[in-house]
Amino acid sequence: MNENSFLHKLFGTTPGKGVQPKEAVAYSVCGFGQNFICTIIGSYLTIFMTDALLFGAAEKGTLFKTVDGAMAVAFLMLFTRVYDAFNDPIMGSIVDKTRTKWGKCRPFLKWMAIPIAVSTVVCFCPFFKSESKATFVIISIVYVIWSMVYTVADVPYWGLSTCLTNDTEVRGKILTVARLACTLGAGIVTVFVPVITNTVTKKFRNDAGEVLPQYIQQNADTLKWTYFICAVVLVVAAVPMFFYGFKNTKERFTSTDEPPSFSHNIKLLFKNKQLLLIVLSGILGGARMVYSYTGGLYFAKYVLKNEGLFSVITMLVVPGGLIASVLVPWMSKKFTKKWAYIFVHLLGAVVMFAMYFVGYDAPWKLVFCGIGLVLLGIPQGVNNIITYAMIGDTVDYLEWKTGERAEGICFAMQTLINKIGMAIGAFIGVFSYSWAGINPKASPAITPDGEQLLWNILILAGAISMVGTIIPMFFYKLTEKRQREMVAEIEERKAAKAK
């Protein structure tokens, strides 16, 4: 079997007909680079602010009258992400109105690569002054700008999958590989950045892992430059991947009708009840992966006394996630997407409640939790892929129901889910940092009671969220068989109209 036939088998494509493997690979490469940028911001901007800019040490009444520095960071992450999430429907409508010679989704990959890169680097500017209210205001503004600029590329990127093909099985396979590439890109950043920061700051800590008082500012300044350099390296690597994705894909299924208005798109959105169930499920599940966001990094740094162990936490999730990701097409065919989604999140809830009751304060308990993290990779891996495929099906459902596809507004809901999840994850992480009483300038930085509280918040939040995400899916009715029937009906209508 030659390479090309292998790729056709992998993606379920047909030689010379419809979407080709080269496009699917380019789509995945673009997602790989995109997640370099998304992850450095999503996972490390909070710790850059609390531990490098030392806002985590600012007590209530010093820089901020009503909240301490950590809570100010928590609310910034929450409000910015939620605000940006609700920009996604606007961006989705813009995508649906876009008409260019390249299509309506692809152009944004080309136009926005450089603005995203620049704003990412500015977020980690090493010249920001520590513990300064002016710095907090500036970085807040830059972060809001970054969020909006990133949205302009993110919404059309995911919408592009429905423009490549309307075959749900092929689209599912393309999205499986693309999500694997995205997970790999995010994983590289998540694994290596804490190892790097832990290594370069090790000289400032004692044997217990606490930063020595005389080195607190030096440690913070070193973190500033380390995060900045990491951001520069990642955006330099990511930008060419955006252009590669733009150049090597082709849009086939886009509407040529008069561009719809924003209000019209919103009305279409509310007609797509199956999509709204997916959105509700995603919002209720926003905290299911809080352990893999900033909260998990704080736990590794302040409880396990080695932030490099966050890489281990991340890596333990990978095997289950990879296996589950590869099995998504099989699971979808065997159980349907809906029931595969429900089963894996039920597993995740059971695992997290078990981890909560077992705890972490003994070697055997840490081993148990390590096994739990491997199992938690299963719902993470399935969710990363299957929701995109389900939303793709709802685009076909909407076209069957109304005659309009509206890929942009539909896939804006996926990015809305992602951003609300990131908002909740970042908020809970930094909220737990504040509630646990962590202070990067104190010695010790956290008390034993604070350690237990940090654990309780991170694990219980995830367990409850796993349960929440299941509930709306019991009302989801769009099966694979029904999707194929709808696509056939759509094609018949088009053929009859063309006569």
N, C-alpha and C positions, 0 to 999 in steps of 0.2 A: 504494500500500500504506500503510495507516494504521499508527500506532505500535504498536497492540495486535497487529495481524497480524504485524508485523515481529518482535515479541517472541515470539509463538507459534512462528514459524519458527526463531528463534534457539535457543529451548529445546526445540523439538520437542514442545510441549504442544498439547492440544486444547481449543478454546474451550468453557468450561462443563463440562469433564470432567476430573477428577483435578487434579493440581497445576497452578497457574496462574502466568503470568509475574510477577505481583506478588509472589508468594511467593519465586520464584527470585531476583528482584532484592533483596528484603529479606534473603534468606539471604546473598547476596553482599555487601551493605552491612555486615552484621554481621561478616563475615570481614574486610572492609576495615578496620574499626575495631579489631577484635581484633589485627590485625597491627601497628597503631600501637604497641600496648602490648608485644606479644611482641618486636618488633624493638628497641625502645629498651632493653629488658632484655637480650635475647640478644646484641646487637651492641655495646652501650656500657657495660654494668655493669662488665665486666672492665677496660676502659680508664679508667673512672671510679675504680676501685680502684687500678690501677697508676700512673696519671699524675696524677689529681686528689688522691687520698688518699696518693699516693707510696709505696704498698706495693712498687712495682717497684724502689724504691731501697733497700729494707731487705735487708741482707746476712744470710747465715746466721749465727746466734748473736746477732743484735741483738734483733729482736722475736720471732723464731722460732728455737728451738734446732737443729732438724734440717734445715730448708729455708730458702731465702731468701724474701723477700716475694712475688716473682712466682710461685714454685712453690706457695706457700701459696694464692694466688689460683687457680692452675691446678687444684689438688686440690679446692678449694672448689667450683669450677664443675663439675668432673667428678663428685664424690660427690653433690652436691646434685641434679644433673640425673639421674644414674642412680637415686638413691633415689626421686626424683619420678617417673621413668619407670615404676618398678615399683609406684607407687601407681595408675597408670592402669588396670590390671585391676580393682583394688578399686573405683575410680570407675566403671568400666564396669559392674560388677556392681550398684552402687548405682543407676545409670541404669536397668538392666533391672528392678530392683525398684520403681522409682518409679511411682506411680499418682496422677495429679492430673487435674483437669478440663482442664488445658492439654496433657496428654500426659506423656511421660516424659523428653523431651529439652529442650523449649522452656523449662520453668520455670527451668532453671539459667542461662539467658541473662538472665533478669530478676533472679534472686536474687543473682548473683555480680558484676554490673557494678561496683557501688560498692566492695565489698571488694577487687576487683582493682585498681581505680583508686587507692585509698588506699595499698595495699601497694606499688604501683609508685612512687608519689611518695616514700614513706618510704625506699625503696632508694637514692634519690638525694638524701637529706637533706644540705643544704649545711653543716649544723652538726656533722657528723662530724669528729672531730679527726684530722688527718693523722698517719700513721706511729704509730698507737696500737693496741696489742693489744686494748684494750677495744673500740675502733671495729671492729676485724676481727671480734670475737666478735658484736657487735651486728648488724652488717650481714650476717653469716653466718646468724644466726637469722631476720632479716627476709627474706632471700633464700629460705630454706627455706619460710617461711610463704607468700611470694609464689608460689612454685612450686606449692605444694599448692592454694592458692586458685585459681590460674589453671587447674589441672587440672580443677577442679570445673565450669568452664565449657567448657573446650576439648574434653573427651571427648564430652559430649552435643552440642556444636555439630556435630561431624563425623558423629556418629551420626544426627543429624536428617535428613541427606540420604537415608537409607534409609527414613525414616518419611514423607517427602514423596511418594515414588513407588517402585514396584518394577520400573519399566521401565528396563532397563539403559542404553538409548540416551538416554532423557530424563535419567536420573540423571547419565550421563556428560557431557551438555551443561551441566546445571546446575552440576556440579562444575568443568567447564572454566571457566565464567564466574566461579564463586566463587573458584577458585584464581587466576585472573587478577586479581580484585579484591584477594585477599590479597597477591599479588605486588606489585601497585601500592601497596598500603598500606605493605608492608615497604620497597619501593623509595623511596618518598617520605622515609621516616625515614632510610634508609641514605644517600641522596644529600644531603639537606639538613643533617643534624646535623653531619657532619664539615666541611662548608663553613662552618657557623656557628662551630664551635669553632676552626677554623683562622683565621677572620677576627678573632674577638675576642682571640685570643692572639698575633696576628702582631706586635704592638708589643713583645712580650717576647723576640723572636728576632732573631738576626743574619742577614746575607745568606745564610749557608749553611743557614739553617733551624734552627739550634741555639738552645735557650733560653739566654739570657745568665745566668751564675751568680747575679748579684744579683737576678734576677727569678724564680727558681725557685719560691719560695713564692707569689709574686703570681700567677704563671702557674697554679699548682695551685688556688689559691683562685678564680680566674676560671673555671677549668674546672668546679669544684664547682657554682657558681651557674648556669653555662650549661647543664650537663646537667640540673640541677634544674628550671630554667625550661622546657627542652624537654620534660621528663617531664610537667610540669603541663599544658602546652598540649596535648600528645598525649592525655592521659587525658580532659581536658575535651571534646576532639573525639570521642573514642572511645565514651564512655559512652552517649550518645543512640543510637548505632548498635546497641549491644547491645539496647536496648529496642525499637528499630525492627524488628530481626530477630525478636524474641520476638512482637511484636504482629501481624506481617503474614505469619506462616507457619502451617501447619496440619499436624498429624500424622495420617496416614491408615493407615499400616501398622505397627501396634504390637500386641503380644500382649496378650490379655486374660486369659491363664491365670494361675495362682497364681505370684507372683514367685519366681524361682529363688534358691537359696542361692549364696553366693560359691563354695563348693567345687563345686557343680553347674556353675556357669559356667566354672570352671577346667577341669573335665572336658570341657565343650563345646568350650572353646578347643583342647584337645589332639585333639579329634575333627576339627577343621577344619584338616587338613593343608595345604590350599592356602593358607590364611591364614598358617600358620607359615612357609611358604617365603617369602612376601612379607616377613614380619618378619625372617627371617634375612638376606634380601637387603638390607633397609634398614639393619640393624646393620652388615653388612660394608661398606656404602656410606656409613657415617657420616662419613668424612673427605673425601668426594668434593668438597665445596664449602668446604673449609677456607679457601680464598683469599678467600671472601666473608664470613668471620666476622672475629673480632678479629685473627687473623694478618695478613689483608690490610690492615687498618687500621694495624697496627704497621709493615708493610712500606712503606706509603705515607708514614707519618709519619717513620720513622727512616732509611729507605733512599732514598726519593724526596724526602725533606725537606719534604713538604707533605701533611698528612693530608687536605686537601681533595681530593687526587687519588684517595682511596678512592672518592669519588663517581664519578670517571671510570671506575675499575675496575668499579664496580657498573653504571654506565650501559652499558658495553661489552657486558655480559652480556644486557642487556634485549632488544635486537633479536632475537637468536636465540631467546631465551626466549619472547617474545611470538609470534613466527612459529610456533614449535614448539607452543605452547599452543593456538593457533587450529587447528593442523592435527591435534591429537590425535584428534578424532572420525574424521577421514579416515584417519589412520595406523592407528587401531584397526580400522577396517573393512577396510582394504587388507591389513594385515599381521597383525592381531590385537594385542591389548594386550601380550601376552607378547613377541612378536618386535619390536614397536616399541620396547619397553623395552630389550631386549637390544641392538638396533642402535644406539640413541642413546648408550648407555653405552660401547659399544665405540668409537664415535667419540670420546667424551670421553676415554677412556684413551689413544688414539693422539695426540690433541691435547696432552694434558698431558705425556706422555713427550717429544713433540717440543719443547715449551716448555722442559722441563728441560735437554735437550741443547743447545738454542740459547742459553739464558741471557738476561740482561737488561742487560748492561754496555756496550751500544752503541745508538745511536738506532734503527738498522735492526732490532735485536733486540727493542726495545720495541714497534716497529710490528708485528713478527711475533707477539709475545705478545698485542698488542691484538687482532689478528685471531683468535688462539687463544681469547681471552676471548669474542668474539662467537660462535664455534662452541660454546664450553662452555655458552652459554645454551640450546642445543638439549636436551642431557640434563637440564639444570635445569628447563626449561619442561615437558618431557614428564613427568619424575618428579613434579613438583608437582601434576599432575592425574591421571595414569594410575594411580598407586598407590591413590588414593582410590576410583576407579572399580573397580579390581580388588578392593579390600576389600569394596566394596558387592556385588560379584558373589559373594564368599565368604559373605556373610550369606545370600544366596539358596541357596547350596550347602549351608550348615549347616541351613537350614530344610528343604531337600529331604531331607537325610540323616537328621535327627533330629526334625523337626517343630517345632523351636524356632529363632527368628531371632537373638536375643541381639545386637542392634545395638550395645549399649553395650560389651560385652566385646570385640566384633570391632573396632570403631573405636577402642577404647582401645589397640589394637596400633598403629594409625597414629600416635597421639599419642606412644606409647612410642618408635616409630621416630624421630619428629621430635626428641624430647627427647634420645635417645641421640646422634643426629646433632649436636645443639647442644652436648651435653656433650663429645663428642669434638672438635668444631670449636673450642670455647672452650679445652679443655685443650691441644690441639696449638698453638693460637695463643699462649697464655700460656707454655706449655712452651718454644716456640721463642724467645719473648721472653727467657726466663731463660737458655736454652742459648746464645743468640747474645750474651749478656752485655750486654743493653741496660740502661742506668741513666739514668733521666730527670734525675738530679742531676749527672751527669758531663758533661764536654765534651772530646771528642765523646761522644755517648750510646752509640754503637756503633762498633766497629772494622770495617775492610774484610772481615776474615775472618768477623766476626759477620754482616755483610750477606749474604755468600754462604751461610752456614749457614742463615740465616733463609729464604732463597729455596729452598734444597735441601729443607728440611723441609716447607714449604708445598706445593711442587709435587709432590714424590715421594709424599707422603702422599695427595694427591688422586688421582694417577694409579693407585696401587696399589688405592685404595678403589674406583675406577671398575671395575677388573677384578673385585674381590671381589664387587661387587653383582650381577654378571651370573650368577655360577656357580649359585646356587640356582634361578634362573628357568628353567634347562634342565629342571628337574623339575616345573614348574608345568603342570598339565593342563587348567585350566578355560578353555574357549574361549567365545566369544560365542554360538556356535550351541548349545553345551551349556547355557549359562545360560538361554537362551530355552526350551529343552526342559524344564529343571527348573522354571522359573516356571509353565509350562503344567501340568506334573504337580502342582505345589502347588495350583494353582487347581482342578484336577479333584478332588483329595482334599478340599478345603474344600467344594466343591459337593456331593460325595457324602456328606460328614459332615453337611451342613445338611439333607439330605433326611430 
